[in-house]
Amino acid sequence: MKDFDENSYCPKCHSDKISSVWVAANAYAHKRPWGDDEEAEHINRTCTRCGYKWNELPLDISAALEKKND
Ligand SMILES: [Zn+2]
């Protein structure tokens, strides 16, 4: 999952009009917060032009992961 980027473009139609919704990790993923994309905390991006959806990594989680990998 790539890091959240407020300047992201839709990979399908290259629109820059993209909504962002934070989604909490589910109860199972809470035990392993760096788990699968669908279970871990993420930001759901939705292109408001073509409707394509994808997930990006919240910036605080991204920072924590970098620290962990040092
Ligand atoms: Zn699009």
N, CA, C, O and the ligand as a Tripos MOL2 file, in Angstrom:
@<TRIPOS>MOLECULE
protein
  281   279    71     0     0
PROTEIN
NO_CHARGES

@<TRIPOS>ATOM
      1 N           0.8650   -1.1910    0.0000 N.3       1 MET1
      2 CA          0.0000    0.0000    0.0000 C.3       1 MET1
      3 C           0.8970    1.2360    0.0000 C.2       1 MET1
      4 O           1.8070    1.3420    0.8220 O.2       1 MET1
      5 N           0.6480    2.1570   -0.9050 N.am      2 LYS2
      6 CA          1.5010    3.3370   -0.9280 C.3       2 LYS2
      7 C           1.0240    4.3760    0.0750 C.2       2 LYS2
      8 O          -0.1260    4.3450    0.5140 O.2       2 LYS2
      9 N           1.9100    5.2930    0.4350 N.am      3 ASP3
     10 CA          1.5860    6.3200    1.4210 C.3       3 ASP3
     11 C           0.4750    7.2350    0.9110 C.2       3 ASP3
     12 O           0.3440    7.4780   -0.2880 O.2       3 ASP3
     13 N          -0.3110    7.7290    1.8470 N.am      4 PHE4
     14 CA         -1.3220    8.7170    1.4900 C.3       4 PHE4
     15 C          -0.6580    9.9290    0.8540 C.2       4 PHE4
     16 O           0.3560   10.4280    1.3430 O.2       4 PHE4
     17 N          -1.2400   10.3890   -0.2360 N.am      5 ASP5
     18 CA         -0.7200   11.5750   -0.9120 C.3       5 ASP5
     19 C          -1.9110   12.4270   -1.3280 C.2       5 ASP5
     20 O          -2.7250   12.0190   -2.1570 O.2       5 ASP5
     21 N          -2.0000   13.6230   -0.7350 N.am      6 GLU6
     22 CA         -3.1480   14.4780   -1.0470 C.3       6 GLU6
     23 C          -3.1500   14.9220   -2.5010 C.2       6 GLU6
     24 O          -4.1680   15.3890   -3.0110 O.2       6 GLU6
     25 N          -2.0080   14.7760   -3.1680 N.am      7 ASN7
     26 CA         -1.9230   15.1620   -4.5740 C.3       7 ASN7
     27 C          -1.9970   13.9630   -5.5170 C.2       7 ASN7
     28 O          -1.6100   14.0570   -6.6820 O.2       7 ASN7
     29 N          -2.4990   12.8330   -5.0060 N.am      8 SER8
     30 CA         -2.6290   11.6460   -5.8440 C.3       8 SER8
     31 C          -3.5550   11.9010   -7.0380 C.2       8 SER8
     32 O          -4.4860   12.7040   -6.9780 O.2       8 SER8
     33 N          -3.2610   11.1910   -8.1070 N.am      9 TYR9
     34 CA         -4.1560   11.1940   -9.2610 C.3       9 TYR9
     35 C          -4.8060    9.8250   -9.3810 C.2       9 TYR9
     36 O          -4.2100    8.8190   -8.9970 O.2       9 TYR9
     37 N          -6.0030    9.7810   -9.9020 N.am     10 CYS10
     38 CA         -6.6550    8.5070  -10.1570 C.3      10 CYS10
     39 C          -5.8430    7.7380  -11.2000 C.2      10 CYS10
     40 O          -5.5650    8.2650  -12.2770 O.2      10 CYS10
     41 N          -5.4580    6.4830  -10.8860 N.am     11 PRO11
     42 CA         -4.6700    5.7130  -11.8460 C.3      11 PRO11
     43 C          -5.4650    5.3200  -13.0920 C.2      11 PRO11
     44 O          -4.8770    4.9370  -14.1040 O.2      11 PRO11
     45 N          -6.7800    5.4080  -13.0270 N.am     12 LYS12
     46 CA         -7.6140    5.0120  -14.1680 C.3      12 LYS12
     47 C          -7.8990    6.1710  -15.1180 C.2      12 LYS12
     48 O          -7.7830    6.0260  -16.3350 O.2      12 LYS12
     49 N          -8.2740    7.3240  -14.5570 N.am     13 CYS13
     50 CA         -8.6870    8.4360  -15.4300 C.3      13 CYS13
     51 C          -7.8670    9.7140  -15.2050 C.2      13 CYS13
     52 O          -8.1210   10.7360  -15.8430 O.2      13 CYS13
     53 N          -6.8950    9.6530  -14.3070 N.am     14 HIS14
     54 CA         -5.9750   10.7450  -14.0140 C.3      14 HIS14
     55 C          -6.6600   11.9830  -13.4680 C.2      14 HIS14
     56 O          -6.1030   13.0780  -13.5330 O.2      14 HIS14
     57 N          -7.8740   11.8220  -12.9260 N.am     15 SER15
     58 CA         -8.5280   12.9490  -12.2780 C.3      15 SER15
     59 C          -7.8210   13.2550  -10.9580 C.2      15 SER15
     60 O          -7.2940   12.3450  -10.3180 O.2      15 SER15
     61 N          -7.8030   14.5320  -10.5390 N.am     16 ASP16
     62 CA         -7.2440   14.8810   -9.2310 C.3      16 ASP16
     63 C          -8.3610   15.1320   -8.2070 C.2      16 ASP16
     64 O          -8.1020   15.6050   -7.1010 O.2      16 ASP16
     65 N          -9.6080   14.8080   -8.5900 N.am     17 LYS17
     66 CA        -10.7290   14.9700   -7.6570 C.3      17 LYS17
     67 C         -10.9830   13.6280   -6.9750 C.2      17 LYS17
     68 O         -11.6990   12.7680   -7.4890 O.2      17 LYS17
     69 N         -10.3700   13.4780   -5.8000 N.am     18 ILE18
     70 CA        -10.3880   12.1950   -5.1160 C.3      18 ILE18
     71 C         -10.8140   12.3940   -3.6720 C.2      18 ILE18
     72 O         -10.2340   13.2200   -2.9660 O.2      18 ILE18
     73 N         -11.8050   11.6600   -3.2260 N.am     19 SER19
     74 CA        -12.2270   11.7620   -1.8330 C.3      19 SER19
     75 C         -11.3810   10.8310   -0.9750 C.2      19 SER19
     76 O         -10.8320    9.8430   -1.4610 O.2      19 SER19
     77 N         -11.2870   11.1660    0.3150 N.am     20 SER20
     78 CA        -10.4500   10.4060    1.2480 C.3      20 SER20
     79 C         -11.2580   10.0950    2.4950 C.2      20 SER20
     80 O         -11.8290   10.9990    3.1040 O.2      20 SER20
     81 N         -11.3130    8.8250    2.8830 N.am     21 VAL21
     82 CA        -12.0200    8.4200    4.0970 C.3      21 VAL21
     83 C         -11.1310    7.4980    4.9040 C.2      21 VAL21
     84 O         -10.6960    6.4550    4.4170 O.2      21 VAL21
     85 N         -10.8630    7.8860    6.1420 N.am     22 TRP22
     86 CA        -10.0520    7.0290    7.0060 C.3      22 TRP22
     87 C         -10.8810    5.8340    7.4510 C.2      22 TRP22
     88 O         -12.0440    5.9870    7.8260 O.2      22 TRP22
     89 N         -10.2860    4.6400    7.4110 N.am     23 VAL23
     90 CA        -10.9580    3.4080    7.8180 C.3      23 VAL23
     91 C         -10.1230    2.7390    8.9020 C.2      23 VAL23
     92 O          -8.9520    2.4240    8.6930 O.2      23 VAL23
     93 N         -10.7350    2.5270   10.0560 N.am     24 ALA24
     94 CA        -10.0220    1.8920   11.1640 C.3      24 ALA24
     95 C          -9.7350    0.4360   10.8510 C.2      24 ALA24
     96 O         -10.4580   -0.2010   10.0850 O.2      24 ALA24
     97 N          -8.6680   -0.0860   11.4520 N.am     25 ALA25
     98 CA         -8.3840   -1.5110   11.3350 C.3      25 ALA25
     99 C          -9.5200   -2.2890   11.9910 C.2      25 ALA25
    100 O         -10.1350   -1.8140   12.9450 O.2      25 ALA25
    101 N          -9.7920   -3.4770   11.4790 N.am     26 ASN26
    102 CA        -10.8070   -4.2920   12.1440 C.3      26 ASN26
    103 C         -10.2090   -4.9460   13.3880 C.2      26 ASN26
    104 O          -8.9980   -4.8840   13.6020 O.2      26 ASN26
    105 N         -11.0430   -5.5630   14.1960 N.am     27 ALA27
    106 CA        -10.6210   -6.0740   15.4960 C.3      27 ALA27
    107 C          -9.4970   -7.0980   15.3470 C.2      27 ALA27
    108 O          -8.5700   -7.1200   16.1560 O.2      27 ALA27
    109 N          -9.5730   -7.9370   14.3300 N.am     28 TYR28
    110 CA         -8.5600   -8.9630   14.1120 C.3      28 TYR28
    111 C          -7.2140   -8.3370   13.7530 C.2      28 TYR28
    112 O          -6.1690   -8.7380   14.2660 O.2      28 TYR28
    113 N          -7.2610   -7.3520   12.8680 N.am     29 ALA29
    114 CA         -6.0250   -6.7130   12.4160 C.3      29 ALA29
    115 C          -5.3630   -5.9220   13.5390 C.2      29 ALA29
    116 O          -4.1610   -5.6630   13.4950 O.2      29 ALA29
    117 N          -6.1430   -5.5400   14.5390 N.am     30 HIS30
    118 CA         -5.5860   -4.7650   15.6470 C.3      30 HIS30
    119 C          -4.4340   -5.5180   16.3070 C.2      30 HIS30
    120 O          -3.5150   -4.9080   16.8530 O.2      30 HIS30
    121 N          -4.4910   -6.8320   16.2530 N.am     31 LYS31
    122 CA         -3.4390   -7.6590   16.8590 C.3      31 LYS31
    123 C          -2.1740   -7.6560   16.0110 C.2      31 LYS31
    124 O          -1.0860   -7.9270   16.5190 O.2      31 LYS31
    125 N          -2.3070   -7.3550   14.7370 N.am     32 ARG32
    126 CA         -1.1340   -7.2750   13.8580 C.3      32 ARG32
    127 C          -1.3520   -6.1060   12.8910 C.2      32 ARG32
    128 O          -1.7470   -6.2920   11.7400 O.2      32 ARG32
    129 N          -1.0800   -4.8910   13.3970 N.am     33 PRO33
    130 CA         -1.4360   -3.6720   12.6490 C.3      33 PRO33
    131 C          -0.7410   -3.5250   11.3020 C.2      33 PRO33
    132 O          -1.1680   -2.7020   10.4920 O.2      33 PRO33
    133 N           0.3250   -4.2980   11.0260 N.am     34 TRP34
    134 CA          0.9750   -4.1670    9.7220 C.3      34 TRP34
    135 C           0.5490   -5.3300    8.8200 C.2      34 TRP34
    136 O           1.2940   -5.7390    7.9300 O.2      34 TRP34
    137 N          -0.6440   -5.8510    9.0600 N.am     35 GLY35
    138 CA         -1.1340   -7.0260    8.3320 C.3      35 GLY35
    139 C          -1.6530   -6.6960    6.9460 C.2      35 GLY35
    140 O          -1.2310   -5.7180    6.3280 O.2      35 GLY35
    141 N          -2.5460   -7.4950    6.4780 N.am     36 ASP36
    142 CA         -3.0740   -7.3490    5.1250 C.3      36 ASP36
    143 C          -3.7290   -5.9890    4.9260 C.2      36 ASP36
    144 O          -4.2690   -5.3940    5.8590 O.2      36 ASP36
    145 N          -3.6680   -5.5160    3.6930 N.am     37 ASP37
    146 CA         -4.2030   -4.2040    3.3640 C.3      37 ASP37
    147 C          -5.6640   -4.0450    3.7770 C.2      37 ASP37
    148 O          -6.0700   -2.9830    4.2480 O.2      37 ASP37
    149 N          -6.4450   -5.0970    3.5990 N.am     38 GLU38
    150 CA         -7.8800   -4.9870    3.8380 C.3      38 GLU38
    151 C          -8.1930   -4.9070    5.3320 C.2      38 GLU38
    152 O          -9.2380   -4.4010    5.7430 O.2      38 GLU38
    153 N          -7.2510   -5.4250    6.1350 N.am     39 GLU39
    154 CA         -7.5010   -5.4970    7.5710 C.3      39 GLU39
    155 C          -6.8540   -4.3600    8.3380 C.2      39 GLU39
    156 O          -7.3340   -3.9690    9.4020 O.2      39 GLU39
    157 N          -5.7710   -3.8310    7.8030 N.am     40 ALA40
    158 CA         -5.0420   -2.7800    8.5030 C.3      40 ALA40
    159 C          -5.7320   -1.4270    8.3170 C.2      40 ALA40
    160 O          -6.4950   -1.2110    7.3750 O.2      40 ALA40
    161 N          -5.4340   -0.5410    9.2430 N.am     41 GLU41
    162 CA         -5.9190    0.8300    9.1350 C.3      41 GLU41
    163 C          -5.4720    1.4180    7.7940 C.2      41 GLU41
    164 O          -4.3320    1.2140    7.3770 O.2      41 GLU41
    165 N          -6.3530    2.1360    7.1260 N.am     42 HIS42
    166 CA         -5.9900    2.7070    5.8320 C.3      42 HIS42
    167 C          -6.8690    3.9070    5.4980 C.2      42 HIS42
    168 O          -7.8370    4.1920    6.2040 O.2      42 HIS42
    169 N          -6.5370    4.5850    4.4510 N.am     43 ILE43
    170 CA         -7.3690    5.6690    3.9350 C.3      43 ILE43
    171 C          -7.9150    5.2150    2.5920 C.2      43 ILE43
    172 O          -7.1620    4.9160    1.6650 O.2      43 ILE43
    173 N          -9.2330    5.1710    2.5050 N.am     44 ASN44
    174 CA         -9.8750    4.7490    1.2690 C.3      44 ASN44
    175 C         -10.0170    5.9550    0.3460 C.2      44 ASN44
    176 O         -10.6370    6.9560    0.7050 O.2      44 ASN44
    177 N          -9.4320    5.8440   -0.8520 N.am     45 ARG45
    178 CA         -9.5170    6.9180   -1.8440 C.3      45 ARG45
    179 C         -10.5480    6.5210   -2.8960 C.2      45 ARG45
    180 O         -10.5600    5.3840   -3.3670 O.2      45 ARG45
    181 N         -11.3990    7.4530   -3.2540 N.am     46 THR46
    182 CA        -12.3930    7.1990   -4.2930 C.3      46 THR46
    183 C         -12.3480    8.3360   -5.3010 C.2      46 THR46
    184 O         -12.5320    9.4990   -4.9420 O.2      46 THR46
    185 N         -12.1060    8.0030   -6.5510 N.am     47 CYS47
    186 CA        -12.1290    9.0040   -7.6180 C.3      47 CYS47
    187 C         -13.5660    9.4560   -7.8090 C.2      47 CYS47
    188 O         -14.4600    8.6380   -8.0240 O.2      47 CYS47
    189 N         -13.7860   10.7670   -7.7280 N.am     48 THR48
    190 CA        -15.1550   11.2640   -7.8340 C.3      48 THR48
    191 C         -15.6090   11.3500   -9.2990 C.2      48 THR48
    192 O         -16.7850   11.5970   -9.5680 O.2      48 THR48
    193 N         -14.6790   11.1470  -10.2460 N.am     49 ARG49
    194 CA        -15.0780   11.1750  -11.6610 C.3      49 ARG49
    195 C         -15.4610    9.7830  -12.1540 C.2      49 ARG49
    196 O         -16.5420    9.5990  -12.7130 O.2      49 ARG49
    197 N         -14.5660    8.7850  -11.9460 N.am     50 CYS50
    198 CA        -14.8490    7.4660  -12.5310 C.3      50 CYS50
    199 C         -15.2590    6.4290  -11.4790 C.2      50 CYS50
    200 O         -15.7210    5.3400  -11.8200 O.2      50 CYS50
    201 N         -15.0840    6.7770  -10.1950 N.am     51 GLY51
    202 CA        -15.5400    5.8670   -9.1470 C.3      51 GLY51
    203 C         -14.5380    4.8020   -8.7390 C.2      51 GLY51
    204 O         -14.8410    3.9570   -7.8960 O.2      51 GLY51
    205 N         -13.3390    4.8300   -9.3300 N.am     52 TYR52
    206 CA        -12.3280    3.8420   -8.9530 C.3      52 TYR52
    207 C         -11.9210    4.0620   -7.4950 C.2      52 TYR52
    208 O         -11.7810    5.1980   -7.0420 O.2      52 TYR52
    209 N         -11.7330    2.9450   -6.7600 N.am     53 LYS53
    210 CA        -11.3500    3.0120   -5.3530 C.3      53 LYS53
    211 C         -10.0210    2.3130   -5.1240 C.2      53 LYS53
    212 O          -9.7330    1.2940   -5.7520 O.2      53 LYS53
    213 N          -9.2160    2.8570   -4.2310 N.am     54 TRP54
    214 CA         -7.9890    2.1870   -3.7920 C.3      54 TRP54
    215 C          -7.6660    2.6530   -2.3770 C.2      54 TRP54
    216 O          -8.2890    3.5750   -1.8510 O.2      54 TRP54
    217 N          -6.6820    1.9980   -1.7760 N.am     55 ASN55
    218 CA         -6.3180    2.3110   -0.4020 C.3      55 ASN55
    219 C          -4.9220    2.9110   -0.3380 C.2      55 ASN55
    220 O          -4.0360    2.5470   -1.1110 O.2      55 ASN55
    221 N          -4.7450    3.8400    0.6000 N.am     56 GLU56
    222 CA         -3.4220    4.4040    0.8570 C.3      56 GLU56
    223 C          -3.1270    4.3190    2.3500 C.2      56 GLU56
    224 O          -4.0310    4.2110    3.1790 O.2      56 GLU56
    225 N          -1.8300    4.3720    2.6690 N.am     57 LEU57
    226 CA         -1.3750    4.1820    4.0400 C.3      57 LEU57
    227 C          -1.4020    5.5150    4.8050 C.2      57 LEU57
    228 O          -0.8080    6.4960    4.3560 O.2      57 LEU57
    229 N          -2.0930    5.5550    5.9640 N.am     58 PRO58
    230 CA         -2.0990    6.7940    6.7610 C.3      58 PRO58
    231 C          -0.6690    7.2230    7.0980 C.2      58 PRO58
    232 O           0.2020    6.3800    7.3130 O.2      58 PRO58
    233 N          -0.4310    8.5390    7.1430 N.am     59 LEU59
    234 CA          0.9360    9.0480    7.2960 C.3      59 LEU59
    235 C           1.5510    8.6900    8.6340 C.2      59 LEU59
    236 O           2.7600    8.4740    8.7090 O.2      59 LEU59
    237 N           0.7490    8.6200    9.7030 N.am     60 ASP60
    238 CA          1.3300    8.2590   10.9990 C.3      60 ASP60
    239 C           1.7460    6.7900   11.0180 C.2      60 ASP60
    240 O           2.7310    6.4340   11.6640 O.2      60 ASP60
    241 N           1.0060    5.9430   10.3180 N.am     61 ILE61
    242 CA          1.3740    4.5270   10.2250 C.3      61 ILE61
    243 C           2.6340    4.3810    9.3810 C.2      61 ILE61
    244 O           3.5200    3.5900    9.7040 O.2      61 ILE61
    245 N           2.7070    5.1440    8.3080 N.am     62 SER62
    246 CA          3.8830    5.1170    7.4420 C.3      62 SER62
    247 C           5.1360    5.5050    8.2270 C.2      62 SER62
    248 O           6.1770    4.8610    8.0970 O.2      62 SER62
    249 N           5.0360    6.5610    9.0460 N.am     63 ALA63
    250 CA          6.1690    7.0280    9.8570 C.3      63 ALA63
    251 C           6.5720    5.9610   10.8670 C.2      63 ALA63
    252 O           7.7610    5.7430   11.0980 O.2      63 ALA63
    253 N           5.5890    5.2950   11.4710 N.am     64 ALA64
    254 CA          5.8650    4.2590   12.4630 C.3      64 ALA64
    255 C           6.5630    3.0710   11.8100 C.2      64 ALA64
    256 O           7.4600    2.4720   12.4030 O.2      64 ALA64
    257 N           6.1520    2.7320   10.5900 N.am     65 LEU65
    258 CA          6.7730    1.6250    9.8630 C.3      65 LEU65
    259 C           8.2370    1.9360    9.5440 C.2      65 LEU65
    260 O           9.1050    1.0720    9.6690 O.2      65 LEU65
    261 N           8.5010    3.1820    9.1310 N.am     66 GLU66
    262 CA          9.8750    3.5700    8.8180 C.3      66 GLU66
    263 C          10.7570    3.4660   10.0420 C.2      66 GLU66
    264 O          11.8990    3.0140    9.9590 O.2      66 GLU66
    265 N          10.2240    3.8880   11.1860 N.am     67 LYS67
    266 CA         10.9700    3.8280   12.4370 C.3      67 LYS67
    267 C          11.2840    2.3710   12.7930 C.2      67 LYS67
    268 O          12.3800    2.0320   13.2390 O.2      67 LYS67
    269 N          10.2550    1.5160   12.5710 N.am     68 LYS68
    270 CA         10.3880    0.1000   12.8940 C.3      68 LYS68
    271 C          11.4810   -0.5570   12.0420 C.2      68 LYS68
    272 O          12.1700   -1.4650   12.5070 O.2      68 LYS68
    273 N          11.6360   -0.0970   10.7990 N.am     69 ASN69
    274 CA         12.5940   -0.7010    9.8810 C.3      69 ASN69
    275 C          14.0080   -0.1570   10.0280 C.2      69 ASN69
    276 O          14.9240   -0.6490    9.3690 O.2      69 ASN69
    277 N          14.2040    0.8410   10.8730 N.am     70 ASP70
    278 CA         15.5560    1.3950   11.0870 C.3      70 ASP70
    279 C          16.4700    0.3840   11.7820 C.2      70 ASP70
    280 O          17.6360    0.6810   12.0390 O.2      70 ASP70
    281 ZN        -10.8910    8.1080  -11.9760 Zn       71 ZN71
@<TRIPOS>BOND
     1     1     2 1
     2     2     3 1
     3     3     4 2
     4     3     5 am
     5     5     6 1
     6     6     7 1
     7     7     8 2
     8     7     9 am
     9     9    10 1
    10    10    11 1
    11    11    12 2
    12    11    13 am
    13    13    14 1
    14    14    15 1
    15    15    16 2
    16    15    17 am
    17    17    18 1
    18    18    19 1
    19    19    20 2
    20    19    21 am
    21    21    22 1
    22    22    23 1
    23    23    24 2
    24    23    25 am
    25    25    26 1
    26    26    27 1
    27    27    28 2
    28    27    29 am
    29    29    30 1
    30    30    31 1
    31    31    32 2
    32    31    33 am
    33    33    34 1
    34    34    35 1
    35    35    36 2
    36    35    37 am
    37    37    38 1
    38    38    39 1
    39    39    40 2
    40    39    41 am
    41    41    42 1
    42    42    43 1
    43    43    44 2
    44    43    45 am
    45    45    46 1
    46    46    47 1
    47    47    48 2
    48    47    49 am
    49    49    50 1
    50    50    51 1
    51    51    52 2
    52    51    53 am
    53    53    54 1
    54    54    55 1
    55    55    56 2
    56    55    57 am
    57    57    58 1
    58    58    59 1
    59    59    60 2
    60    59    61 am
    61    61    62 1
    62    62    63 1
    63    63    64 2
    64    63    65 am
    65    65    66 1
    66    66    67 1
    67    67    68 2
    68    67    69 am
    69    69    70 1
    70    70    71 1
    71    71    72 2
    72    71    73 am
    73    73    74 1
    74    74    75 1
    75    75    76 2
    76    75    77 am
    77    77    78 1
    78    78    79 1
    79    79    80 2
    80    79    81 am
    81    81    82 1
    82    82    83 1
    83    83    84 2
    84    83    85 am
    85    85    86 1
    86    86    87 1
    87    87    88 2
    88    87    89 am
    89    89    90 1
    90    90    91 1
    91    91    92 2
    92    91    93 am
    93    93    94 1
    94    94    95 1
    95    95    96 2
    96    95    97 am
    97    97    98 1
    98    98    99 1
    99    99   100 2
   100    99   101 am
   101   101   102 1
   102   102   103 1
   103   103   104 2
   104   103   105 am
   105   105   106 1
   106   106   107 1
   107   107   108 2
   108   107   109 am
   109   109   110 1
   110   110   111 1
   111   111   112 2
   112   111   113 am
   113   113   114 1
   114   114   115 1
   115   115   116 2
   116   115   117 am
   117   117   118 1
   118   118   119 1
   119   119   120 2
   120   119   121 am
   121   121   122 1
   122   122   123 1
   123   123   124 2
   124   123   125 am
   125   125   126 1
   126   126   127 1
   127   127   128 2
   128   127   129 am
   129   129   130 1
   130   130   131 1
   131   131   132 2
   132   131   133 am
   133   133   134 1
   134   134   135 1
   135   135   136 2
   136   135   137 am
   137   137   138 1
   138   138   139 1
   139   139   140 2
   140   139   141 am
   141   141   142 1
   142   142   143 1
   143   143   144 2
   144   143   145 am
   145   145   146 1
   146   146   147 1
   147   147   148 2
   148   147   149 am
   149   149   150 1
   150   150   151 1
   151   151   152 2
   152   151   153 am
   153   153   154 1
   154   154   155 1
   155   155   156 2
   156   155   157 am
   157   157   158 1
   158   158   159 1
   159   159   160 2
   160   159   161 am
   161   161   162 1
   162   162   163 1
   163   163   164 2
   164   163   165 am
   165   165   166 1
   166   166   167 1
   167   167   168 2
   168   167   169 am
   169   169   170 1
   170   170   171 1
   171   171   172 2
   172   171   173 am
   173   173   174 1
   174   174   175 1
   175   175   176 2
   176   175   177 am
   177   177   178 1
   178   178   179 1
   179   179   180 2
   180   179   181 am
   181   181   182 1
   182   182   183 1
   183   183   184 2
   184   183   185 am
   185   185   186 1
   186   186   187 1
   187   187   188 2
   188   187   189 am
   189   189   190 1
   190   190   191 1
   191   191   192 2
   192   191   193 am
   193   193   194 1
   194   194   195 1
   195   195   196 2
   196   195   197 am
   197   197   198 1
   198   198   199 1
   199   199   200 2
   200   199   201 am
   201   201   202 1
   202   202   203 1
   203   203   204 2
   204   203   205 am
   205   205   206 1
   206   206   207 1
   207   207   208 2
   208   207   209 am
   209   209   210 1
   210   210   211 1
   211   211   212 2
   212   211   213 am
   213   213   214 1
   214   214   215 1
   215   215   216 2
   216   215   217 am
   217   217   218 1
   218   218   219 1
   219   219   220 2
   220   219   221 am
   221   221   222 1
   222   222   223 1
   223   223   224 2
   224   223   225 am
   225   225   226 1
   226   226   227 1
   227   227   228 2
   228   227   229 am
   229   229   230 1
   230   230   231 1
   231   231   232 2
   232   231   233 am
   233   233   234 1
   234   234   235 1
   235   235   236 2
   236   235   237 am
   237   237   238 1
   238   238   239 1
   239   239   240 2
   240   239   241 am
   241   241   242 1
   242   242   243 1
   243   243   244 2
   244   243   245 am
   245   245   246 1
   246   246   247 1
   247   247   248 2
   248   247   249 am
   249   249   250 1
   250   250   251 1
   251   251   252 2
   252   251   253 am
   253   253   254 1
   254   254   255 1
   255   255   256 2
   256   255   257 am
   257   257   258 1
   258   258   259 1
   259   259   260 2
   260   259   261 am
   261   261   262 1
   262   262   263 1
   263   263   264 2
   264   263   265 am
   265   265   266 1
   266   266   267 1
   267   267   268 2
   268   267   269 am
   269   269   270 1
   270   270   271 1
   271   271   272 2
   272   271   273 am
   273   273   274 1
   274   274   275 1
   275   275   276 2
   276   275   277 am
   277   277   278 1
   278   278   279 1
   279   279   280 2
@<TRIPOS>SUBSTRUCTURE
     1 MET1         2 RESIDUE 1 A MET
     2 LYS2         6 RESIDUE 1 A LYS
     3 ASP3        10 RESIDUE 1 A ASP
     4 PHE4        14 RESIDUE 1 A PHE
     5 ASP5        18 RESIDUE 1 A ASP
     6 GLU6        22 RESIDUE 1 A GLU
     7 ASN7        26 RESIDUE 1 A ASN
     8 SER8        30 RESIDUE 1 A SER
     9 TYR9        34 RESIDUE 1 A TYR
    10 CYS10       38 RESIDUE 1 A CYS
    11 PRO11       42 RESIDUE 1 A PRO
    12 LYS12       46 RESIDUE 1 A LYS
    13 CYS13       50 RESIDUE 1 A CYS
    14 HIS14       54 RESIDUE 1 A HIS
    15 SER15       58 RESIDUE 1 A SER
    16 ASP16       62 RESIDUE 1 A ASP
    17 LYS17       66 RESIDUE 1 A LYS
    18 ILE18       70 RESIDUE 1 A ILE
    19 SER19       74 RESIDUE 1 A SER
    20 SER20       78 RESIDUE 1 A SER
    21 VAL21       82 RESIDUE 1 A VAL
    22 TRP22       86 RESIDUE 1 A TRP
    23 VAL23       90 RESIDUE 1 A VAL
    24 ALA24       94 RESIDUE 1 A ALA
    25 ALA25       98 RESIDUE 1 A ALA
    26 ASN26      102 RESIDUE 1 A ASN
    27 ALA27      106 RESIDUE 1 A ALA
    28 TYR28      110 RESIDUE 1 A TYR
    29 ALA29      114 RESIDUE 1 A ALA
    30 HIS30      118 RESIDUE 1 A HIS
    31 LYS31      122 RESIDUE 1 A LYS
    32 ARG32      126 RESIDUE 1 A ARG
    33 PRO33      130 RESIDUE 1 A PRO
    34 TRP34      134 RESIDUE 1 A TRP
    35 GLY35      138 RESIDUE 1 A GLY
    36 ASP36      142 RESIDUE 1 A ASP
    37 ASP37      146 RESIDUE 1 A ASP
    38 GLU38      150 RESIDUE 1 A GLU
    39 GLU39      154 RESIDUE 1 A GLU
    40 ALA40      158 RESIDUE 1 A ALA
    41 GLU41      162 RESIDUE 1 A GLU
    42 HIS42      166 RESIDUE 1 A HIS
    43 ILE43      170 RESIDUE 1 A ILE
    44 ASN44      174 RESIDUE 1 A ASN
    45 ARG45      178 RESIDUE 1 A ARG
    46 THR46      182 RESIDUE 1 A THR
    47 CYS47      186 RESIDUE 1 A CYS
    48 THR48      190 RESIDUE 1 A THR
    49 ARG49      194 RESIDUE 1 A ARG
    50 CYS50      198 RESIDUE 1 A CYS
    51 GLY51      202 RESIDUE 1 A GLY
    52 TYR52      206 RESIDUE 1 A TYR
    53 LYS53      210 RESIDUE 1 A LYS
    54 TRP54      214 RESIDUE 1 A TRP
    55 ASN55      218 RESIDUE 1 A ASN
    56 GLU56      222 RESIDUE 1 A GLU
    57 LEU57      226 RESIDUE 1 A LEU
    58 PRO58      230 RESIDUE 1 A PRO
    59 LEU59      234 RESIDUE 1 A LEU
    60 ASP60      238 RESIDUE 1 A ASP
    61 ILE61      242 RESIDUE 1 A ILE
    62 SER62      246 RESIDUE 1 A SER
    63 ALA63      250 RESIDUE 1 A ALA
    64 ALA64      254 RESIDUE 1 A ALA
    65 LEU65      258 RESIDUE 1 A LEU
    66 GLU66      262 RESIDUE 1 A GLU
    67 LYS67      266 RESIDUE 1 A LYS
    68 LYS68      270 RESIDUE 1 A LYS
    69 ASN69      274 RESIDUE 1 A ASN
    70 ASP70      278 RESIDUE 1 A ASP
    71 ZN71       281 GROUP 0 **** ****
